[in-house]
Amino acid sequence: MIAAFGRAAAEWSVMRKALVLLRKLTAIPAVKYSLIAVAGLLWLVGFADQLPDVTQTAKYVGISLLMVAVAAIG
């Protein structure tokens, strides 16, 4: 049990360091806007993949909007 707790704490420490690094990198405008552009492009590729089926397209847009709402709240 103790070993599992230690491993979880170590994993959290690594995640925390990664988040700190990500915050530092996204403070640089060129990195920030490049990440936004890549994310937008990936979203468009996924959207284009869903276009043949109306139901899948609606689900994709709905889930995307839900993720945007959660991100805006958090």
FENTA-V621270 format. One record per pair of residues at least 24 apart in sequence whose ideal C-beta (glycine too) atoms are under 10 Angstrom apart, sorted by the first residue. I is the first residue (numbers start at 1). J is the second residue. Records with the same first field share a line. If there is no record, write none. Layout:
I: J + J
//
This chain:
43: 67
//
